[in-house]
Amino acid sequence: MEPGNLIKIERLKRKWSQSDLAKRVGISQPAIKKIEAGDTIKTKFLPKIGQVLEIPLSKLDPSLSQHGDGNVNQSERINPSVGNQTLRVIPNADLMGDVDLPVYSIVQGGRGALVLENEPFAYTARPKRLAGKKDGYGVLVIGNSMAREYNEGDIAYIDARLHPRKGDPCVFQGLREDGTVEAMMKYLERSPDASATVYYVSQTNPPRKFTIKKADWQRCHVAVGKESGR
């Protein structure tokens, strides 16, 4: 994972804003923004950031790795496509109840596929639409490929029991032979009942329409809103 993304995730785990982290490190919020975006790679403040977020310095500066190879894994990110429908931002007033909604990351696996982690990295308050729904969960968005719909750090709320309809943004999951669960986010172009064997889906980044096999993607869960990470 790239250092900026790692810093971002660890900051969000603590529910800190960029300004919160900046104050703890002793630098400006714009400086933190540049570090997380990857615009600033080398800075004398990395040791302090690592200390505050409890991140080993070798993960923030690969040159300090014991292996010394200087290689960095590709950014671990959810890379869903933007559809033609805008998800509603859930206002704070609609977040309610216990902080018991699990939030998962989707990361890049060894084959380049996007893999849904099997353990939540955090828990957040439930929106009203997911109150009492044990199968609801959140997905942390990493990266900016959904910038018109999502921003990096947003949490997409997923209702696993809601029947998907044409136009819905959905998280598709596929169980693989090695036990991992691959995941992607697309928009449904047609009703899921339109075919017994495929889903008709679309994306706009780049724009295209295509099909995915239901045998490969056994689950289709509807995104019902988001919590802004800003």
Z-matrix of the N, CA and C atoms (Angstrom, degrees):
N
C 1 1.463
C 2 1.521 1 109.68
N 3 1.300 2 117.20 1 138.79
C 4 1.454 3 121.08 2 179.34
C 5 1.533 4 109.86 3 -67.47
N 6 1.338 5 118.06 4 144.40
C 7 1.461 6 121.34 5 -175.92
C 8 1.523 7 114.18 6 -53.99
N 9 1.333 8 117.21 7 -41.26
C 10 1.463 9 119.60 8 -179.30
C 11 1.509 10 112.55 9 -61.88
N 12 1.349 11 116.67 10 -41.58
C 13 1.461 12 120.07 11 178.13
C 14 1.524 13 111.52 12 -67.58
N 15 1.328 14 116.64 13 -37.99
C 16 1.465 15 120.28 14 178.18
C 17 1.529 16 110.26 15 -62.40
N 18 1.325 17 116.73 16 -44.35
C 19 1.465 18 120.87 17 177.64
C 20 1.524 19 110.10 18 -60.55
N 21 1.335 20 116.24 19 -43.49
C 22 1.467 21 121.46 20 179.89
C 23 1.518 22 111.24 21 -59.21
N 24 1.331 23 117.40 22 -48.69
C 25 1.455 24 121.10 23 -177.58
C 26 1.520 25 111.27 24 -64.15
N 27 1.342 26 116.94 25 -44.11
C 28 1.470 27 119.43 26 -179.43
C 29 1.533 28 110.81 27 -65.86
N 30 1.331 29 116.67 28 -35.54
C 31 1.468 30 119.41 29 176.06
C 32 1.525 31 111.08 30 -64.29
N 33 1.343 32 116.53 31 -44.18
C 34 1.466 33 120.58 32 -178.48
C 35 1.527 34 111.73 33 -67.60
N 36 1.327 35 117.43 34 -32.85
C 37 1.457 36 120.42 35 176.23
C 38 1.529 37 110.84 36 -57.58
N 39 1.318 38 115.89 37 -34.00
C 40 1.464 39 121.06 38 -179.63
C 41 1.526 40 112.33 39 -89.67
N 42 1.358 41 115.43 40 0.81
C 43 1.469 42 121.92 41 -179.29
C 44 1.536 43 111.19 42 58.73
N 45 1.330 44 115.52 43 38.15
C 46 1.466 45 121.74 44 177.22
C 47 1.522 46 109.51 45 -97.42
N 48 1.303 47 116.47 46 144.57
C 49 1.460 48 121.08 47 169.77
C 50 1.522 49 108.44 48 -81.33
N 51 1.329 50 116.77 49 170.32
C 52 1.461 51 119.59 50 174.85
C 53 1.518 52 110.97 51 -60.69
N 54 1.332 53 116.30 52 -35.55
C 55 1.467 54 120.06 53 178.29
C 56 1.520 55 111.11 54 -65.75
N 57 1.348 56 116.87 55 -38.84
C 58 1.473 57 120.47 56 178.37
C 59 1.522 58 110.48 57 -59.89
N 60 1.342 59 115.77 58 -46.58
C 61 1.463 60 119.12 59 -179.68
C 62 1.523 61 110.80 60 -66.48
N 63 1.326 62 116.62 61 -39.78
C 64 1.462 63 120.55 62 -179.70
C 65 1.524 64 111.37 63 -59.34
N 66 1.321 65 116.93 64 -42.57
C 67 1.468 66 120.87 65 179.67
C 68 1.524 67 111.19 66 -63.62
N 69 1.343 68 116.46 67 -38.34
C 70 1.459 69 119.34 68 -178.86
C 71 1.532 70 112.05 69 -71.63
N 72 1.331 71 115.22 70 -29.04
C 73 1.462 72 119.52 71 -179.05
C 74 1.527 73 111.34 72 -88.12
N 75 1.343 74 115.75 73 -29.51
C 76 1.453 75 119.87 74 -179.19
C 77 1.515 76 113.46 75 94.22
N 78 1.341 77 116.74 76 28.87
C 79 1.462 78 121.24 77 176.25
C 80 1.527 79 108.60 78 -130.77
N 81 1.323 80 116.75 79 -177.60
C 82 1.462 81 120.46 80 -176.57
C 83 1.524 82 111.43 81 -86.69
N 84 1.328 83 115.89 82 159.28
C 85 1.469 84 121.11 83 177.09
C 86 1.533 85 110.94 84 -62.38
N 87 1.349 86 119.82 85 -42.31
C 88 1.464 87 119.05 86 177.11
C 89 1.527 88 113.08 87 -59.03
N 90 1.337 89 116.40 88 -31.94
C 91 1.463 90 119.50 89 178.59
C 92 1.528 91 110.38 90 -66.74
N 93 1.332 92 116.53 91 -42.14
C 94 1.464 93 120.60 92 176.83
C 95 1.525 94 110.03 93 -62.74
N 96 1.315 95 116.52 94 -41.83
C 97 1.473 96 120.97 95 179.83
C 98 1.525 97 110.84 96 -58.89
N 99 1.338 98 117.14 97 -43.01
C 100 1.463 99 120.92 98 -179.75
C 101 1.529 100 111.39 99 -67.52
N 102 1.329 101 116.47 100 -36.95
C 103 1.467 102 120.29 101 179.17
C 104 1.525 103 110.05 102 -65.97
N 105 1.336 104 117.33 103 -45.44
C 106 1.461 105 121.02 104 -179.08
C 107 1.522 106 111.34 105 -66.55
N 108 1.315 107 117.20 106 -34.59
C 109 1.466 108 121.27 107 -179.25
C 110 1.526 109 112.15 108 -77.04
N 111 1.342 110 117.27 109 -11.41
C 112 1.454 111 120.73 110 -178.81
C 113 1.508 112 113.43 111 87.05
N 114 1.347 113 117.62 112 4.97
C 115 1.457 114 120.76 113 177.99
C 116 1.518 115 111.19 114 -72.36
N 117 1.338 116 115.49 115 -31.75
C 118 1.469 117 121.33 116 174.68
C 119 1.517 118 107.86 117 -112.91
N 120 1.320 119 116.74 118 115.89
C 121 1.465 120 120.92 119 -177.51
C 122 1.530 121 111.41 120 -101.56
N 123 1.314 122 116.31 121 -43.45
C 124 1.460 123 121.18 122 179.76
C 125 1.518 124 109.53 123 -107.62
N 126 1.310 125 117.02 124 126.40
C 127 1.456 126 121.88 125 177.49
C 128 1.521 127 109.10 126 -153.88
N 129 1.311 128 115.54 127 146.69
C 130 1.468 129 119.74 128 179.71
C 131 1.516 130 112.28 129 -68.73
N 132 1.352 131 116.70 130 -9.61
C 133 1.459 132 120.06 131 -177.79
C 134 1.532 133 113.08 132 -90.19
N 135 1.345 134 118.25 133 -3.12
C 136 1.462 135 119.82 134 179.89
C 137 1.532 136 113.23 135 -57.31
N 138 1.350 137 119.12 136 -43.10
C 139 1.469 138 117.93 137 178.01
C 140 1.533 139 112.80 138 -58.96
N 141 1.337 140 116.81 139 -40.45
C 142 1.465 141 119.72 140 179.43
C 143 1.526 142 110.51 141 -67.37
N 144 1.338 143 117.30 142 -41.67
C 145 1.466 144 120.42 143 177.78
C 146 1.523 145 110.07 144 -60.82
N 147 1.339 146 116.48 145 -44.38
C 148 1.457 147 120.46 146 178.55
C 149 1.520 148 111.81 147 -61.18
N 150 1.323 149 116.50 148 -39.43
C 151 1.465 150 120.46 149 179.10
C 152 1.518 151 111.33 150 -65.85
N 153 1.337 152 116.87 151 -45.56
C 154 1.466 153 121.23 152 -177.92
C 155 1.527 154 111.55 153 -65.03
N 156 1.348 155 116.32 154 -39.77
C 157 1.461 156 120.84 155 -176.12
C 158 1.530 157 112.63 156 -95.52
N 159 1.323 158 116.77 157 0.56
C 160 1.471 159 122.17 158 -179.63
C 161 1.530 160 111.22 159 58.86
N 162 1.341 161 115.41 160 46.15
C 163 1.455 162 122.31 161 177.13
C 164 1.525 163 108.29 162 -110.04
N 165 1.341 164 119.62 163 128.38
C 166 1.464 165 120.48 164 176.36
C 167 1.520 166 110.42 165 -57.26
N 168 1.310 167 116.64 166 135.60
C 169 1.458 168 120.93 167 -176.72
C 170 1.526 169 111.48 168 -60.40
N 171 1.338 170 117.48 169 -29.76
C 172 1.463 171 120.23 170 -179.72
C 173 1.522 172 111.85 171 -63.65
N 174 1.354 173 117.15 172 -23.65
C 175 1.461 174 120.10 173 178.05
C 176 1.520 175 111.80 174 -81.44
N 177 1.318 176 116.51 175 -21.31
C 178 1.461 177 120.48 176 178.74
C 179 1.515 178 111.77 177 -91.46
N 180 1.327 179 116.34 178 -27.60
C 181 1.465 180 121.50 179 178.92
C 182 1.523 181 107.65 180 -131.78
N 183 1.352 182 117.95 181 96.22
C 184 1.464 183 121.04 182 -175.70
C 185 1.519 184 114.41 183 -56.32
N 186 1.315 185 117.37 184 -22.60
C 187 1.462 186 119.82 185 -179.62
C 188 1.519 187 111.52 186 -67.10
N 189 1.329 188 115.54 187 -16.61
C 190 1.461 189 120.02 188 178.99
C 191 1.511 190 112.77 189 -95.45
N 192 1.358 191 116.81 190 1.33
C 193 1.456 192 121.34 191 179.09
C 194 1.513 193 110.55 192 -63.98
N 195 1.333 194 116.44 193 145.71
C 196 1.462 195 120.40 194 178.67
C 197 1.523 196 111.27 195 -62.97
N 198 1.362 197 116.33 196 -27.15
C 199 1.453 198 119.17 197 -179.25
C 200 1.515 199 111.11 198 -78.05
N 201 1.347 200 115.74 199 -26.56
C 202 1.441 201 119.27 200 174.01
C 203 1.517 202 115.03 201 66.77
N 204 1.354 203 119.16 202 16.38
C 205 1.454 204 118.59 203 -177.70
C 206 1.514 205 112.90 204 -88.07
N 207 1.331 206 117.11 205 -10.55
C 208 1.445 207 120.46 206 175.06
C 209 1.505 208 114.54 207 71.61
N 210 1.340 209 118.23 208 3.93
C 211 1.454 210 119.81 209 -178.80
C 212 1.507 211 111.11 210 -82.93
N 213 1.304 212 115.16 211 144.41
C 214 1.455 213 120.88 212 177.90
C 215 1.506 214 107.64 213 -123.36
N 216 1.327 215 117.33 214 134.79
C 217 1.452 216 119.95 215 175.96
C 218 1.507 217 110.37 216 -61.36
N 219 1.329 218 115.88 217 152.29
C 220 1.449 219 119.23 218 174.34
C 221 1.510 220 109.98 219 -60.21
N 222 1.307 221 116.82 220 150.98
C 223 1.454 222 122.50 221 -178.51
C 224 1.506 223 111.11 222 -54.47
N 225 1.320 224 116.05 223 130.36
C 226 1.449 225 121.35 224 176.57
C 227 1.516 226 106.78 225 -85.27
N 228 1.318 227 115.90 226 114.89
C 229 1.455 228 118.25 227 -171.84
C 230 1.511 229 111.14 228 -150.49
N 231 1.296 230 115.74 229 148.72
C 232 1.454 231 120.17 230 165.77
C 233 1.515 232 106.20 231 -80.67
N 234 1.315 233 116.27 232 131.98
C 235 1.454 234 120.02 233 -174.26
C 236 1.521 235 110.13 234 -126.80
N 237 1.347 236 117.49 235 56.19
C 238 1.442 237 119.73 236 -177.63
C 239 1.504 238 110.88 237 -77.68
N 240 1.330 239 115.74 238 169.71
C 241 1.449 240 121.38 239 -177.20
C 242 1.507 241 110.64 240 -98.24
N 243 1.312 242 115.57 241 153.81
C 244 1.446 243 121.40 242 179.48
C 245 1.514 244 108.46 243 -86.70
N 246 1.307 245 117.43 244 132.32
C 247 1.448 246 120.96 245 178.36
C 248 1.508 247 111.03 246 -103.31
N 249 1.321 248 116.19 247 -166.71
C 250 1.457 249 120.63 248 -175.59
C 251 1.514 250 112.00 249 -102.51
N 252 1.322 251 116.48 250 20.35
C 253 1.447 252 120.37 251 -176.53
C 254 1.518 253 108.32 252 -135.30
N 255 1.309 254 118.36 253 134.23
C 256 1.452 255 121.88 254 -175.60
C 257 1.516 256 110.75 255 -93.79
N 258 1.330 257 116.73 256 128.63
C 259 1.453 258 120.72 257 176.22
C 260 1.516 259 110.13 258 -76.39
N 261 1.314 260 115.40 259 144.94
C 262 1.461 261 120.41 260 -179.03
C 263 1.519 262 110.13 261 -78.22
N 264 1.318 263 116.41 262 130.84
C 265 1.458 264 120.80 263 173.11
C 266 1.523 265 108.14 264 -73.55
N 267 1.329 266 116.18 265 127.87
C 268 1.456 267 120.60 266 -178.92
C 269 1.522 268 108.98 267 -80.75
N 270 1.337 269 119.29 268 115.86
C 271 1.466 270 120.36 269 178.96
C 272 1.515 271 111.10 270 -68.85
N 273 1.317 272 115.74 271 156.40
C 274 1.463 273 119.85 272 -177.98
C 275 1.522 274 112.16 273 -57.96
N 276 1.329 275 117.22 274 -31.26
C 277 1.458 276 120.40 275 -179.01
C 278 1.520 277 111.74 276 -64.91
N 279 1.341 278 117.25 277 -22.76
C 280 1.457 279 120.78 278 -179.34
C 281 1.518 280 112.86 279 -93.43
N 282 1.342 281 117.71 280 -1.64
C 283 1.452 282 121.38 281 173.24
C 284 1.516 283 107.64 282 -87.49
N 285 1.315 284 116.47 283 126.54
C 286 1.458 285 118.50 284 -168.44
C 287 1.523 286 110.07 285 -145.51
N 288 1.339 287 114.76 286 169.63
C 289 1.450 288 121.48 287 171.89
C 290 1.516 289 113.26 288 71.44
N 291 1.338 290 114.09 289 -163.79
C 292 1.453 291 120.41 290 -177.66
C 293 1.525 292 110.86 291 -69.45
N 294 1.305 293 114.48 292 154.14
C 295 1.467 294 120.38 293 175.55
C 296 1.534 295 106.52 294 -83.69
N 297 1.335 296 115.92 295 78.86
C 298 1.460 297 120.36 296 -172.86
C 299 1.523 298 113.34 297 -132.45
N 300 1.337 299 117.43 298 11.76
C 301 1.457 300 119.89 299 178.46
C 302 1.530 301 108.85 300 -86.69
N 303 1.341 302 118.38 301 116.07
C 304 1.467 303 119.83 302 -177.90
C 305 1.519 304 111.69 303 -70.09
N 306 1.325 305 115.78 304 141.60
C 307 1.467 306 121.93 305 178.58
C 308 1.526 307 107.90 306 -120.42
N 309 1.336 308 115.22 307 126.88
C 310 1.459 309 121.48 308 -176.88
C 311 1.524 310 110.67 309 -111.14
N 312 1.312 311 114.96 310 154.13
C 313 1.460 312 121.26 311 171.13
C 314 1.518 313 109.02 312 -100.06
N 315 1.315 314 116.04 313 150.15
C 316 1.458 315 121.75 314 170.53
C 317 1.516 316 106.03 315 -113.13
N 318 1.333 317 116.34 316 121.72
C 319 1.453 318 121.22 317 -172.56
C 320 1.519 319 110.60 318 -121.51
N 321 1.315 320 116.23 319 162.43
C 322 1.456 321 120.97 320 179.73
C 323 1.509 322 109.84 321 -82.87
N 324 1.334 323 116.04 322 122.17
C 325 1.451 324 121.18 323 -178.44
C 326 1.515 325 112.21 324 -84.87
N 327 1.336 326 115.39 325 -176.55
C 328 1.449 327 120.91 326 -174.97
C 329 1.515 328 113.97 327 -64.37
N 330 1.338 329 118.81 328 -30.58
C 331 1.457 330 121.53 329 -179.48
C 332 1.527 331 111.97 330 -90.95
N 333 1.338 332 116.43 331 7.18
C 334 1.454 333 119.77 332 -178.38
C 335 1.511 334 112.83 333 89.68
N 336 1.349 335 116.66 334 -4.66
C 337 1.456 336 120.48 335 179.30
C 338 1.524 337 109.61 336 -77.45
N 339 1.324 338 115.92 337 158.47
C 340 1.455 339 121.10 338 177.38
C 341 1.524 340 108.77 339 -91.50
N 342 1.309 341 116.36 340 122.02
C 343 1.459 342 122.42 341 -171.82
C 344 1.521 343 110.33 342 -112.93
N 345 1.317 344 116.72 343 130.53
C 346 1.458 345 122.19 344 176.98
C 347 1.518 346 108.79 345 -81.04
N 348 1.320 347 117.04 346 120.08
C 349 1.460 348 119.99 347 -179.85
C 350 1.530 349 109.77 348 -64.27
N 351 1.333 350 115.98 349 144.63
C 352 1.463 351 119.48 350 -173.49
C 353 1.519 352 113.62 351 -86.30
N 354 1.321 353 117.40 352 -4.27
C 355 1.457 354 120.98 353 177.02
C 356 1.526 355 109.12 354 -128.12
N 357 1.337 356 118.12 355 136.64
C 358 1.469 357 119.74 356 177.19
C 359 1.519 358 110.52 357 -67.48
N 360 1.329 359 116.51 358 145.11
C 361 1.456 360 119.81 359 177.76
C 362 1.520 361 111.06 360 -93.41
N 363 1.336 362 117.33 361 -12.15
C 364 1.460 363 121.13 362 -179.42
C 365 1.524 364 108.87 363 -162.25
N 366 1.336 365 115.16 364 169.77
C 367 1.458 366 122.17 365 173.99
C 368 1.526 367 108.31 366 -127.89
N 369 1.327 368 116.32 367 146.65
C 370 1.452 369 120.77 368 -178.76
C 371 1.516 370 109.74 369 -135.79
N 372 1.347 371 116.79 370 167.94
C 373 1.457 372 120.92 371 178.94
C 374 1.525 373 110.12 372 -69.84
N 375 1.321 374 116.01 373 148.03
C 376 1.463 375 120.94 374 -177.95
C 377 1.518 376 111.28 375 -82.79
N 378 1.340 377 116.95 376 140.87
C 379 1.470 378 118.87 377 167.33
C 380 1.525 379 108.22 378 -75.39
N 381 1.316 380 117.18 379 161.49
C 382 1.465 381 121.02 380 -177.99
C 383 1.518 382 112.21 381 -57.13
N 384 1.329 383 117.02 382 -34.91
C 385 1.457 384 120.01 383 -177.03
C 386 1.518 385 112.69 384 -65.87
N 387 1.332 386 117.47 385 -19.47
C 388 1.454 387 120.62 386 179.96
C 389 1.520 388 112.34 387 -110.11
N 390 1.320 389 116.87 388 9.09
C 391 1.466 390 120.57 389 179.10
C 392 1.525 391 109.82 390 -62.43
N 393 1.322 392 115.77 391 127.08
C 394 1.458 393 120.74 392 177.65
C 395 1.517 394 114.66 393 78.32
N 396 1.319 395 118.04 394 1.74
C 397 1.465 396 121.08 395 -179.67
C 398 1.525 397 109.11 396 -100.76
N 399 1.326 398 115.14 397 103.25
C 400 1.458 399 120.67 398 -174.06
C 401 1.524 400 112.63 399 -65.89
N 402 1.325 401 117.37 400 -24.80
C 403 1.460 402 119.85 401 -177.35
C 404 1.529 403 113.28 402 -88.00
N 405 1.328 404 118.00 403 -0.61
C 406 1.456 405 120.18 404 178.10
C 407 1.521 406 110.93 405 -70.21
N 408 1.317 407 115.69 406 152.75
C 409 1.467 408 119.71 407 178.28
C 410 1.523 409 109.35 408 -158.80
N 411 1.305 410 115.82 409 170.95
C 412 1.458 411 121.41 410 177.63
C 413 1.514 412 110.57 411 -118.93
N 414 1.335 413 115.61 412 154.88
C 415 1.465 414 121.99 413 176.24
C 416 1.521 415 107.93 414 -125.44
N 417 1.313 416 116.78 415 125.81
C 418 1.456 417 121.83 416 177.77
C 419 1.519 418 109.96 417 -79.46
N 420 1.318 419 116.32 418 126.68
C 421 1.463 420 121.17 419 179.31
C 422 1.521 421 109.03 420 -88.75
N 423 1.317 422 116.21 421 125.20
C 424 1.452 423 122.82 422 176.65
C 425 1.526 424 108.06 423 -117.75
N 426 1.311 425 118.04 424 132.20
C 427 1.453 426 121.34 425 -178.02
C 428 1.523 427 111.01 426 96.58
N 429 1.315 428 115.39 427 176.43
C 430 1.464 429 120.55 428 -173.20
C 431 1.519 430 113.64 429 -122.22
N 432 1.331 431 117.89 430 21.27
C 433 1.454 432 119.48 431 179.81
C 434 1.526 433 112.04 432 -70.28
N 435 1.338 434 116.70 433 -14.96
C 436 1.468 435 121.08 434 177.57
C 437 1.522 436 110.56 435 -110.86
N 438 1.325 437 116.95 436 28.58
C 439 1.465 438 120.31 437 -170.25
C 440 1.524 439 113.75 438 -57.16
N 441 1.317 440 118.90 439 -30.74
C 442 1.460 441 119.24 440 178.84
C 443 1.526 442 111.98 441 -74.69
N 444 1.327 443 116.31 442 -21.25
C 445 1.458 444 121.02 443 178.12
C 446 1.529 445 110.74 444 -108.10
N 447 1.302 446 114.73 445 -47.22
C 448 1.455 447 122.05 446 -177.35
C 449 1.518 448 109.72 447 -124.25
N 450 1.329 449 115.03 448 154.21
C 451 1.458 450 121.15 449 168.93
C 452 1.521 451 108.16 450 -113.41
N 453 1.302 452 115.49 451 155.51
C 454 1.454 453 119.45 452 178.40
C 455 1.524 454 109.94 453 -56.13
N 456 1.315 455 115.82 454 130.72
C 457 1.458 456 120.71 455 -178.76
C 458 1.511 457 113.95 456 98.23
N 459 1.350 458 118.26 457 -11.46
C 460 1.462 459 120.62 458 175.24
C 461 1.523 460 110.05 459 -67.17
N 462 1.312 461 116.15 460 154.81
C 463 1.457 462 121.83 461 173.78
C 464 1.519 463 108.33 462 -112.65
N 465 1.324 464 116.99 463 119.44
C 466 1.461 465 121.85 464 175.96
C 467 1.526 466 108.20 465 -85.42
N 468 1.329 467 116.55 466 128.90
C 469 1.460 468 121.20 467 179.40
C 470 1.520 469 109.63 468 -90.30
N 471 1.336 470 116.80 469 130.94
C 472 1.452 471 122.81 470 -174.20
C 473 1.533 472 110.28 471 -119.11
N 474 1.344 473 115.83 472 128.50
C 475 1.462 474 122.00 473 174.45
C 476 1.522 475 107.70 474 -104.97
N 477 1.326 476 116.63 475 103.68
C 478 1.466 477 121.31 476 -174.15
C 479 1.523 478 112.78 477 -71.94
N 480 1.329 479 118.24 478 -15.00
C 481 1.465 480 120.40 479 -176.62
C 482 1.523 481 113.30 480 -103.82
N 483 1.312 482 117.21 481 -7.56
C 484 1.463 483 120.30 482 -179.42
C 485 1.522 484 109.73 483 -75.82
N 486 1.327 485 116.40 484 130.59
C 487 1.463 486 119.73 485 -179.41
C 488 1.522 487 109.42 486 -71.17
N 489 1.326 488 117.93 487 123.64
C 490 1.472 489 120.69 488 -177.80
C 491 1.522 490 111.75 489 -69.84
N 492 1.345 491 115.29 490 147.98
C 493 1.452 492 122.20 491 178.77
C 494 1.526 493 109.88 492 -130.03
N 495 1.299 494 115.84 493 166.09
C 496 1.452 495 121.47 494 177.34
C 497 1.535 496 109.83 495 -54.06
N 498 1.323 497 116.28 496 132.70
C 499 1.456 498 121.76 497 179.07
C 500 1.511 499 114.62 498 91.84
N 501 1.331 500 118.31 499 -10.81
C 502 1.469 501 120.60 500 -178.70
C 503 1.527 502 111.32 501 -72.32
N 504 1.337 503 117.77 502 139.28
C 505 1.466 504 120.27 503 167.17
C 506 1.520 505 107.74 504 -77.44
N 507 1.304 506 117.03 505 131.36
C 508 1.467 507 120.27 506 -174.21
C 509 1.523 508 111.21 507 -134.72
N 510 1.322 509 114.80 508 149.73
C 511 1.459 510 121.66 509 169.85
C 512 1.524 511 106.84 510 -98.96
N 513 1.328 512 116.09 511 119.01
C 514 1.464 513 121.99 512 177.32
C 515 1.519 514 108.78 513 -98.13
N 516 1.336 515 115.26 514 135.76
C 517 1.457 516 120.68 515 -179.26
C 518 1.520 517 110.05 516 -124.22
N 519 1.327 518 115.51 517 140.95
C 520 1.458 519 120.94 518 178.11
C 521 1.514 520 111.49 519 -134.55
N 522 1.334 521 116.52 520 122.74
C 523 1.460 522 121.87 521 178.61
C 524 1.524 523 109.55 522 -80.27
N 525 1.337 524 115.90 523 126.69
C 526 1.452 525 120.92 524 -178.42
C 527 1.532 526 111.46 525 -101.69
N 528 1.327 527 116.35 526 167.08
C 529 1.464 528 121.38 527 -174.80
C 530 1.515 529 113.01 528 -61.34
N 531 1.332 530 116.60 529 -29.52
C 532 1.465 531 119.08 530 -179.05
C 533 1.526 532 112.62 531 -83.98
N 534 1.329 533 116.75 532 4.01
C 535 1.459 534 120.90 533 177.56
C 536 1.510 535 115.03 534 93.19
N 537 1.334 536 118.18 535 -9.01
C 538 1.455 537 120.22 536 177.90
C 539 1.529 538 110.06 537 -77.07
N 540 1.315 539 115.34 538 158.08
C 541 1.458 540 121.70 539 177.63
C 542 1.525 541 108.07 540 -115.98
N 543 1.325 542 116.10 541 111.27
C 544 1.454 543 120.32 542 176.26
C 545 1.523 544 109.12 543 -82.55
N 546 1.318 545 116.45 544 151.73
C 547 1.459 546 120.12 545 -175.59
C 548 1.518 547 110.47 546 -145.57
N 549 1.323 548 115.65 547 151.56
C 550 1.457 549 121.90 548 173.44
C 551 1.516 550 108.20 549 -155.14
N 552 1.329 551 115.83 550 159.32
C 553 1.459 552 120.99 551 179.19
C 554 1.523 553 109.18 552 -117.55
N 555 1.319 554 115.79 553 125.98
C 556 1.463 555 122.66 554 178.88
C 557 1.531 556 108.45 555 -140.77
N 558 1.323 557 114.96 556 171.99
C 559 1.457 558 121.25 557 173.78
C 560 1.521 559 109.65 558 -102.32
N 561 1.329 560 116.59 559 140.24
C 562 1.456 561 121.21 560 176.33
C 563 1.529 562 109.59 561 -78.04
N 564 1.317 563 116.38 562 122.47
C 565 1.461 564 121.30 563 178.08
C 566 1.526 565 111.44 564 -84.21
N 567 1.331 566 116.26 565 -28.72
C 568 1.454 567 121.73 566 178.78
C 569 1.518 568 108.66 567 -135.04
N 570 1.316 569 115.91 568 166.83
C 571 1.455 570 120.36 569 175.30
C 572 1.523 571 109.55 570 -57.06
N 573 1.336 572 118.34 571 144.31
C 574 1.467 573 119.25 572 177.58
C 575 1.524 574 112.66 573 -63.80
N 576 1.338 575 116.79 574 -15.50
C 577 1.462 576 120.74 575 178.16
C 578 1.527 577 112.28 576 -87.66
N 579 1.328 578 117.53 577 1.08
C 580 1.467 579 120.55 578 -177.60
C 581 1.524 580 111.83 579 -68.36
N 582 1.320 581 117.22 580 -23.32
C 583 1.459 582 121.38 581 179.32
C 584 1.516 583 109.40 582 -144.96
N 585 1.314 584 115.87 583 146.23
C 586 1.463 585 120.59 584 177.94
C 587 1.518 586 111.90 585 -83.03
N 588 1.329 587 117.05 586 -14.22
C 589 1.462 588 119.31 587 -172.35
C 590 1.523 589 114.97 588 -118.82
N 591 1.346 590 118.32 589 -21.96
C 592 1.467 591 119.63 590 -175.66
C 593 1.526 592 111.20 591 -136.13
N 594 1.321 593 115.04 592 158.18
C 595 1.463 594 122.75 593 166.91
C 596 1.527 595 107.31 594 -101.34
N 597 1.324 596 115.88 595 138.75
C 598 1.456 597 121.13 596 172.35
C 599 1.527 598 107.47 597 -95.16
N 600 1.323 599 116.13 598 118.34
C 601 1.460 600 120.29 599 -173.54
C 602 1.526 601 109.91 600 -129.85
N 603 1.321 602 114.67 601 168.96
C 604 1.461 603 119.19 602 179.60
C 605 1.521 604 110.69 603 -146.75
N 606 1.318 605 114.29 604 162.76
C 607 1.452 606 122.75 605 174.21
C 608 1.516 607 107.78 606 -149.98
N 609 1.332 608 115.78 607 163.68
C 610 1.465 609 119.00 608 178.74
C 611 1.524 610 112.15 609 -125.46
N 612 1.322 611 116.69 610 12.92
C 613 1.464 612 119.77 611 -176.77
C 614 1.537 613 110.59 612 -138.26
N 615 1.367 614 118.16 613 75.09
C 616 1.472 615 128.14 614 1.18
C 617 1.520 616 110.87 615 -81.49
N 618 1.333 617 117.86 616 162.20
C 619 1.459 618 120.43 617 -176.98
C 620 1.531 619 111.67 618 -65.25
N 621 1.317 620 116.45 619 125.57
C 622 1.455 621 120.13 620 172.52
C 623 1.518 622 110.11 621 -169.01
N 624 1.324 623 114.95 622 157.73
C 625 1.454 624 122.90 623 175.65
C 626 1.523 625 107.58 624 -120.71
N 627 1.326 626 116.56 625 140.67
C 628 1.455 627 119.38 626 -177.51
C 629 1.527 628 109.17 627 -159.38
N 630 1.305 629 116.65 628 -179.08
C 631 1.456 630 121.46 629 178.72
C 632 1.521 631 109.88 630 -120.95
N 633 1.319 632 116.14 631 152.29
C 634 1.461 633 122.08 632 172.74
C 635 1.525 634 107.85 633 -128.74
N 636 1.307 635 116.89 634 145.08
C 637 1.460 636 121.41 635 -174.63
C 638 1.529 637 111.25 636 -77.19
N 639 1.318 638 115.44 637 132.76
C 640 1.461 639 119.87 638 177.48
C 641 1.526 640 111.28 639 -64.78
N 642 1.333 641 117.00 640 -28.27
C 643 1.460 642 119.82 641 178.09
C 644 1.526 643 111.34 642 -65.93
N 645 1.343 644 116.17 643 -28.75
C 646 1.465 645 120.52 644 -179.95
C 647 1.523 646 112.04 645 -89.22
N 648 1.320 647 116.35 646 -27.70
C 649 1.464 648 121.72 647 -177.07
C 650 1.523 649 107.59 648 -123.87
N 651 1.341 650 115.00 649 90.16
C 652 1.456 651 120.55 650 -168.69
C 653 1.524 652 113.82 651 -79.08
N 654 1.301 653 117.64 652 -17.75
C 655 1.466 654 120.72 653 -177.30
C 656 1.523 655 110.51 654 -123.60
N 657 1.323 656 114.96 655 142.09
C 658 1.462 657 121.81 656 177.39
C 659 1.525 658 107.48 657 -135.39
N 660 1.321 659 117.14 658 106.26
C 661 1.459 660 122.99 659 -175.40
C 662 1.530 661 110.36 660 -112.02
N 663 1.316 662 116.12 661 137.52
C 664 1.463 663 121.68 662 -173.53
C 665 1.528 664 111.10 663 -87.68
N 666 1.342 665 116.30 664 133.66
C 667 1.455 666 122.24 665 171.58
C 668 1.528 667 107.95 666 -85.19
N 669 1.318 668 116.89 667 125.35
C 670 1.467 669 120.91 668 -173.88
C 671 1.530 670 113.22 669 -109.79
N 672 1.306 671 117.78 670 1.81
C 673 1.462 672 120.51 671 179.85
C 674 1.509 673 110.32 672 161.14
N 675 1.311 674 116.22 673 -173.29
C 676 1.453 675 119.97 674 179.91
C 677 1.514 676 111.18 675 -150.93
N 678 1.304 677 114.63 676 158.52
C 679 1.461 678 122.08 677 171.34
C 680 1.515 679 106.79 678 -109.72
N 681 1.310 680 116.99 679 124.05
C 682 1.455 681 120.23 680 -178.28
C 683 1.521 682 110.22 681 -68.68
N 684 1.339 683 115.57 682 136.95
C 685 1.459 684 120.33 683 177.57
C 686 1.502 685 113.56 684 -86.46
N 687 1.335 686 117.09 685 -1.17
C 688 1.461 687 120.39 686 -179.49
C 689 1.520 688 111.42 687 -81.25
